[in-house]
Amino acid sequence: MSVPSNPIQPMKHTSTIIALVSGKGGVGKSVVAVNLAETLVREGHRVALVDADFGQGACALLLNETPAASVLDLTRHTARAEHVLHGTASGVTLVQGVADPKQLGGYEPRLYATLDNLLYQLRATHEYILIDAPAGVGEPVRWALDRADLGVLTLVGEPTAVADAYRLVKLVWHTDPAYPIALVVNFADTEDEAQSIAHRFGTITERFVRQAPSYLGWVPYAAQVRQSVAEQRPAVWAPGSVRDAFAHVADVLVRGRMPVGVVEDAR
């Protein structure tokens, strides 16, 4: 089984904001976000990674980085913007939303205005801004998708993950039928399995929402990924199938050629 490849126009923005989302937790979304950011940097792009999960942000942990300040600190006026924009060892600009959720208090509504100001700054200096949103359909997810030029959904073949992912894209497309959503299949054993998962998911969304997400690619279920998480280093730092997979996803993303599922007759 193969997913048809249709050309789309590359994004014309001087910078592109991408929201990494998932229907549920535990599908490896943050791992995808971190490794995609690292891959884009390896290819010479200026990349920022914004961790917008205020309760369980994992990007700093996965990168083994300790930013001097968070967006919450900036919102509380205990830090300056330059302290929040943390340069990692590999060159990613990491922005941590909240370092300690216990300190969030009643500041969450004000975090979004601070994040908007930071995004404005980042768009002037970075080609790609990846927002790692929390799982589900909560307010941080809606904020991230509203600010993004593209939503990238991390999907696995487990039935409850598929159901939750469907609820997410249904909500997005009922709000804005033209919103661009792309799909990365994670934890697949083979490319055929990944394409089968993407095809089945597209069949479901075409049936009920009259369209399907674009297919960016897949990431193999590999011991290399689990080891990289335990060692707090991106999996793409080491050569192998995982690095190759993310290189393919980044190439499809940058070149603007994504296999697209389209319903020709929506009647």
C-alpha positions in Angstrom: 0.0 0.0 0.0 1.3 3.5 -0.8 0.1 7.0 -0.1 -0.3 9.1 -3.2 2.1 12.0 -3.5 0.6 15.3 -4.6 2.6 18.5 -4.9 1.6 21.5 -2.7 3.1 24.9 -2.7 6.0 25.5 -0.3 5.1 27.9 2.5 6.0 31.4 1.6 6.4 32.9 5.0 9.8 34.2 6.0 9.3 31.9 9.0 6.9 29.0 9.5 5.2 28.1 12.8 4.4 24.4 13.3 2.2 23.1 16.1 3.1 19.6 17.2 -0.2 18.0 18.6 -1.6 14.6 19.5 -5.0 13.3 20.5 -3.6 11.7 23.7 -0.4 11.5 25.7 2.1 8.7 25.4 2.4 8.7 21.6 5.9 10.3 21.5 4.9 13.8 20.4 7.5 15.6 22.4 10.2 13.2 21.1 9.0 14.0 17.6 9.1 17.7 18.3 12.7 17.6 19.7 14.1 15.4 17.0 12.4 17.3 14.2 13.9 20.6 15.6 17.3 19.0 15.8 17.0 17.7 12.3 16.1 21.1 10.8 19.1 22.6 12.7 21.4 19.9 11.3 20.2 20.9 7.8 21.2 24.5 8.4 17.9 26.1 9.4 17.4 28.6 12.2 15.0 26.8 14.5 13.1 27.6 17.8 11.3 25.1 19.9 8.6 26.4 22.2 7.4 24.0 24.9 3.8 25.1 25.5 2.9 22.2 27.8 2.4 24.1 31.0 1.8 21.0 33.1 4.2 18.3 31.8 6.7 20.1 29.5 9.4 17.6 28.4 11.5 19.4 25.8 14.2 20.7 28.2 14.4 17.3 29.8 14.7 15.4 26.5 17.5 17.8 25.4 19.2 17.7 28.8 19.1 21.5 28.9 18.3 23.9 31.8 17.0 27.3 30.6 17.8 30.2 32.8 14.1 31.3 32.8 10.7 30.3 31.5 7.9 32.1 29.9 6.1 32.0 33.3 9.1 33.9 34.8 8.8 36.5 32.1 5.1 36.8 32.7 5.7 37.3 36.4 8.4 40.0 35.6 11.1 38.0 37.3 13.2 37.5 34.1 13.9 39.2 30.9 13.2 37.9 27.4 16.8 37.2 26.6 17.0 34.9 29.6 14.0 32.9 28.2 15.4 32.4 24.7 17.8 29.6 25.6 20.4 28.4 23.0 21.0 24.7 23.2 24.3 22.9 22.5 23.2 22.1 19.0 21.8 25.6 18.2 18.1 25.2 18.8 16.5 28.2 20.5 14.5 26.5 23.3 11.7 28.4 25.0 10.3 26.7 28.1 6.8 27.6 29.0 6.7 26.6 32.6 9.6 25.0 34.6 7.6 24.3 37.7 3.8 23.8 37.3 3.3 24.4 41.0 4.1 28.1 40.4 1.6 28.5 37.6 -1.1 29.8 40.0 -3.5 32.1 38.1 -0.9 33.2 35.5 -2.0 30.9 32.7 -4.3 33.4 31.0 -1.5 35.9 30.9 1.0 33.4 29.6 -0.5 33.5 26.1 0.1 37.3 25.7 3.7 36.7 26.7 4.0 33.8 24.3 2.6 35.9 21.5 5.2 38.6 22.1 8.0 35.9 22.0 6.6 34.4 18.8 6.7 37.9 17.2 10.4 38.2 18.1 11.2 34.6 17.0 9.6 35.0 13.6 12.0 37.8 12.8 15.1 35.7 13.5 14.1 32.0 12.9 13.0 30.1 9.8 11.0 27.4 11.7 9.3 27.7 15.1 8.0 24.4 16.5 5.4 24.6 19.3 5.2 21.4 21.3 1.6 21.6 22.5 0.1 19.4 25.2 -2.0 16.4 24.2 -5.7 16.7 23.8 -7.8 19.7 22.8 -7.3 22.1 25.7 -6.7 25.8 25.6 -2.9 25.6 25.0 -3.5 23.3 22.0 -6.1 25.7 20.5 -3.7 28.6 21.1 -0.8 26.7 19.4 -2.9 25.7 16.4 -4.3 29.2 16.1 -0.8 30.7 15.9 0.6 28.0 13.6 0.8 27.8 9.8 0.6 24.0 10.0 -0.5 21.5 12.6 1.5 18.2 12.7 -0.3 15.4 14.4 1.7 12.5 16.0 -0.3 9.3 15.6 0.2 5.7 16.6 -1.8 2.7 15.5 -3.4 2.0 18.9 -7.2 2.3 18.8 -7.7 4.8 21.6 -5.0 7.0 20.1 -6.7 6.9 16.7 -10.0 7.8 18.3 -8.6 10.7 20.3 -6.7 12.0 17.2 -9.9 11.9 15.2 -11.7 14.0 17.9 -8.9 16.6 17.6 -8.9 16.9 13.8 -12.7 16.9 13.8 -12.7 19.9 16.2 -10.1 21.7 14.1 -11.8 21.2 10.8 -15.2 22.0 12.1 -13.8 25.3 13.2 -11.7 25.9 10.1 -12.2 23.4 7.2 -9.2 24.8 5.4 -6.7 24.4 8.3 -3.6 22.4 7.1 -2.9 19.3 9.2 -0.1 16.8 8.5 0.5 13.4 10.0 3.6 11.7 11.4 3.1 8.0 12.3 5.2 7.1 15.3 6.2 3.7 16.8 5.7 1.8 13.5 7.7 -1.4 12.8 7.8 -0.9 9.0 7.0 1.8 6.4 4.1 -0.4 5.1 2.6 -0.5 8.6 3.0 3.3 9.0 1.3 4.0 5.6 -1.5 1.6 6.5 -2.1 3.5 9.8 -2.1 6.8 7.9 -4.4 5.4 5.2 -6.9 4.0 7.7 -7.0 7.3 9.7 -7.5 9.2 6.4 -10.3 6.9 5.5 -12.0 7.7 8.8 -11.6 11.4 8.5 -12.7 11.4 4.9 -15.8 9.5 5.8 -16.9 11.8 8.6 -15.1 15.1 8.0 -14.7 14.9 4.2 -11.0 15.4 4.1 -7.8 13.7 5.3 -4.5 15.0 6.7 -1.3 15.2 4.7 1.2 12.4 5.3 4.7 13.7 6.3 6.2 10.3 7.1 6.9 7.9 9.9 9.3 7.1 12.7 10.3 3.5 13.5 9.8 1.8 16.8 13.4 1.5 17.8 15.5 0.8 20.8 17.6 3.8 19.7 14.7 6.1 20.6 14.1 4.6 24.0 17.8 4.8 24.8 18.0 8.4 23.7 15.1 9.4 26.0 16.8 7.6 28.9 20.1 9.4 28.1 18.4 12.8 27.5 19.8 13.2 24.0 18.1 13.5 20.7 18.0 10.2 18.8 19.0 11.9 15.5 22.4 12.7 17.0 23.4 9.1 16.1 23.3 7.7 12.5 20.7 5.1 11.7 17.1 4.5 10.7 15.7 7.1 13.1 17.9 9.9 11.8 17.0 8.9 8.3 13.3 8.9 9.1 13.4 12.4 10.6 15.5 13.6 7.6 12.8 12.4 5.3 10.1 14.1 7.3 12.1 17.4 7.4 12.7 17.2 3.7 9.0 16.7 2.9 8.2 19.6 5.2 10.8 22.0 3.8 10.2 21.2 0.2 6.5 21.5 0.5 5.6 18.2 -1.2 3.3 16.3 1.1 1.2 13.3 0.1 -2.3 14.6 0.5 -5.6 12.8 0.9 -8.4 14.8 -0.8 -12.1 14.1 -1.2 -13.0 15.3 -4.7 -16.7 15.2 -4.2 -17.8 16.3 -0.7 -21.5 15.9 -1.4 
